[in-house]
Amino acid sequence: MKALRYFGARDIRYDTMDDPVLLDEGDAIVRMDACSICGSDLHIYHGHGFSEDVGFCVGHEAVGEVVEVGRGVRQLRAGDRVMMPAAVGCGACRSCLSGDVIHCANGQSGCYGLSAKLQGVQAEAFRVPAADMNAWKIPDGLSSDQALMLTDAMATAWFGARQADVRPGGGVAVIGLGPIGLMAVESAFVMGAGVVYAIDPVAGRREMAAAAGAIALHPDVALDTIREDTRGRKLESVVEAVGGDATVDLALRLVAPRGTVSVIGVQQSRRYAFPLERAFAAGLTFRTGTCSVPEEWPALIPLVQAGRLRPERYISHRLPLSAGEDAYRLFDSRAEGALKMVLTG
């Protein structure tokens, strides 16, 4: 089959690899209908990956059709249209059954496309382990595009806003307006935020946030503007969706005393000089971590079905899988309004 494979920094190739096969009776094989590039995939693309492997298939966001199931699969059959949470678990322990696959008690938590251990989904087909847990039938009322956004990006955005303790009438800042940041802006409004500041250096992304009702600011003026608007108090909730030292520092400077900072950007440095004394004095809550997608779906799916959240609006490009190398270059450059890049089989 054909797949997008990682061979080094800025070297992702549309290449041939072995077809996926069932390795366990609980596995399923899914033919990819659509997949998308996540901002965290760019860390791999830049050569700052999560393993030393090369040649593995990348990607962790996909929807598709079941084509084969192991004899132990009970909930799925060939022909089912499914969406896959980006991370997987064993499907049997208490954590997984509650939706928290990140903390699988049997040590089987993993994410597609980080190494050869679990091949990615930017391929014509892929294996889903513990498929009864890790592949969900696409619910009625969801389009394929909406289901694809729910596999990671929309869930992570919602998780980030939820962790920021967004409250009715409260003030929120979202730093970083990639697809997840823009979805976090939308999430904050659905949660009842009274005002949302959206911060990014890219003018086109600020315009999209402004169209959603946010006050859009360049990072250079964000702190002074928010201080002035709030008469020095600043904001109850801040969502950081970049993962850089400078943006985490800005988040901590924008939050009000006894406020909450939620960091969902994948961290790009191994050490950060956290201002513990200042955070302690202000009584801040600081949260970070990886979203467990199934944990967010019970709240999210009805909101998307009802049209209150519209994550599909952030899809900017549709390309065939064979153009995946160009899609990565375009997404990395942020050229041509690149936001969510969708690849089709």
N, C-alpha and C positions, 0 to 999 in steps of 0.2 A: 504494500500500500504506500501511499504518499503521506508525508507528514512534515511539519516544521521541526527541524532538529538544531540543537545548540552545539556549536563547535568552538566557541571562543568569543571574545569581546567583539560585538557588532558582526557576528558571523552566525546568523540563523539561516539555515538553508531549507528550501523546499526539496526534499530528498526522499529516497525510497528506504523503507525499513520493514521489518517483519510484521506480518499481520498479527493482531492481538489474538490470544487464545485463552480459554478458560484454564485457570490455575487451581481453582477450588470449586467445590460444588455450589457455593454461594455466589459465584461470579456471574456477571452478564457481559455480553459484548454489545456495544452500542455503535451504530453508524451515525457519524456526526452530520447533522443538518446545518448547524451554525455554531461558530465559536467566536470568542472575542479576546482582544489583547487587554490585559490589566496593567495598570501602572506599575505594579510590582514585577511584572514580566520584564520591565525595562532594566531592573537591577541585574537580572540574568543577562539581558542583551548587552549591558555595559561591562560584563565580565565580573560583576560582583555577585556571584551566584550563591546558592545554598549548599553546594556540594562541589567536589572536584571532578565530577563526571563530565564527559563530553559525549556527544552523539545521541543524547536522549531527546525525546519529543517534549516540547514545551507546552505551556498553556493549562489553565484550570477552570475556564468558563465555557460551558457548552450545553447545547440541547441536541437531542437526536432521537433515533428510533432503535428500540431493542431488536436485535437480530438473532441472538442466541442466549440461552440461560442455562446455568448449571442445574443439576437435578435437585439441589437444595433450595432453589429460589421459589418462593411461594406467592409473592405479590405481583410479579411481572411475567409477561409472556411476549413472544416475538410479535412485533407490530405496535407495541405500546410506545407512545411519544413521551419522552422523559426529560427531566432537567436534573443536573447533577450538582449538588453542593460542591464548592471548590475543595473542601477538605473532607476526608473520609474517616470513619471509625470502624470499630469491630461490629457494631450494630447489635450487640448483645448485652453489654455491661450497663450499669445504672446510668453512668454519664451519657453514653451514646443514646440510650432510650429516652433520656430527658432532652436530647437535642444538642448536648455539649460534647461534640465529637473531638474537640481540641484536647479535652482531658480524659480521653479514653482510658478506662481503668486497666485494659489489657495491653496497653502500649501500642495499639495499632492505628493511632492517629497519624495522618499524613496528608499531604497536598499533592494533587496531580502536577506533573511537569517541573519538579524541582531537581530531579535526578532520575537515574535509571530504575530506582526502587519502585516508583509508581509513574509509569509513562504518562505524558501529558495528553491533552484532548485536542490540540491543534493538529488533527490528523483525520484521515478518512474514517477511521474507526478506533475505538479504544476499549480497554477492559475496565469494568467497574467492580471492585471487590465488595463483598457483603452487600449485594445489590438491593436486597429488600430494604436496607436502611439508606444506602448511598445513591439511589436513583429514585426519583419521585415522578409519578405520572403527572404530566402538566394539567393543572386543574382547569375545569371549564371557566371560560371568561378571561383567560390569559392568552395573549398572543404569543407566538414564538419569540418575538423580540422582547416582550416583557419577561417571559420565563428566563431568557438568556441573561437579562440584567439582574434577575433575582439570584442567579447562581453564585454571585459574589458581590458585585459593585453596590447594588441597591441595599443588600443586607448589611454590608459593611458601613455604608453611610448611615443607615438607621441605627445600627449598633453604636456608631460614634456619637450621634446626637443623643441617644438614650443614655450613654455613659456620661454625657456632659450635664445631666440633670436639667435638661431644658424644661422650663415650667411655663404655664400660661401667663402671658404678659411679660415674660422675662426678656432680657437682652442677650443676644447670642452673636458670637463671631465665628466664622468659618474661614480658616486659613488654607489656601490652596484650592483652586477651582478647576481641577481636573474633573473627570466624570463623577468620582466619588464625592468630591467636595461640593459640586453642584447638586448632587442628590442629597447631600447633608443639609444644604440650604433649604431644599424643598421639605425634607424631613422635619427640620426645626419649625417651619411654619405649620405643618400638620400637627405637631406636638403643642402648638399654641403660642409660640414665641411672639412677643409683641414687636420686636425689631431684630433683624438679622443683618449684620455687616459681613460682606463677602470680600475677601482680600486675596489679590493675585496680581502679579506684574503684567499679565497678558490682557490687553484691552478687550479682545473679543470674548474672553471668558468672563470678564467683569460685566460686559454687556448682557450676556446670558443670565447672569445672576441678578442683574438689575431688572431684567424682564420678568423674573420670577418674584420680584417684590423686594429684593434685598437692597441695602445701601452698599454700593460697590466702591471699593477703595484700593488704591495702589499701596503696597506695603510701606513705601516711604512716608506716607502721610497717615497711615492707619492709627497709630498710637496717639498722635496729637489730635486727630479728628475725634476719636472716640472719647478721649479725655474731655475735650471741649463739649461734646454732645451730652455727656453724662455728668458734667460738672465735677469731674475728677473721680467719680466712683468707679467707672469702667463697667464691665459686663459680668453677669452671673455665670455664663456658660461660654466656653471656647472649645471649638473642635479644630484640631490640627490634622490636616490630611496630606502632609508632605513628607515628614520624617527627617527633616534637616535640623541641625543644631540651631540655626538662626530662626527658623519658624517655630520651633518649640520654645525658644527664648521669647519670641514675640507673643506667643500664646500666654506665657506666664506673666508677661507685662500687661496684657489686656484684661486679665481676669480680676474681678472685684474681690475684696476681702470676703472670705468664706464662700467663694465661688468654686467652680469645678472646671478643670482642664481635661479634655479627652483627646489623647493622641492615638490616631489610627494610621498615620503615615508609617510605612515600613522604615525602620531606623537605618540611616545611612552611615552612622559613625559608631564605633565600638565603645566610645566613652563620651559622656556628656556631663559637664560640670553643673549638676543640678543645684539650684540655689535654695538649699534646704532651710537655711536660717530665715530667708525672706518668706518662703512658703509656710514655714511653721508660724511665723509671726502673723501672717495674714489668715491662717486657718484654712489653707487651700486643700481641696480634694484634687488629686492627680491620678488619672486612670489611663491605662494603656492596655494593649493586648490584641490578640487576633480574634476576629469575629468567627463564631461557630454558626454557620449559615442556617442549619435547620432550627436552631434556637430562636431565630428571628422570624421565620416564615409564618407562624400562626398569627402574628400581628400584621405582618406585611402583606401577605397575599390578599386578604380582603380589601386593604386600602388600594392596592393596585387594581383589583377587579372593579372597585367602585370608581376608579378614575381620580382618586384623591392624590395619588402619587403616579407620576408618568415617567418612569425611568427611560423609556424608549426614546424620548425626545433628545437624549444626549448621544444617540448614535449619529455619527457624522459621516462615516464612510462604510461602504459595502464592497468587498472585493472577493474574488475567488481565493481559495486556499493557495492556489498556485502563485498568487501575487503576495504571499505572506512576507517575503523579504522586503518588498517595497512598502508594505503596510507598517512594518516595524520601523523602517527609516522615516516614514512620514510621521508616525506617532511620536517618535523620539524628537523630531524637529519641531513639533507643534505647528507645522506649516499647514496652510489651506484649512484652517479651522479644525484641525484634527482633535477629536475627542474620543469617542468610543468607536473603535475599529472592529467591524464585524466581518468575519471570513466565512464563506459558505463552501460546502463540500461539492 
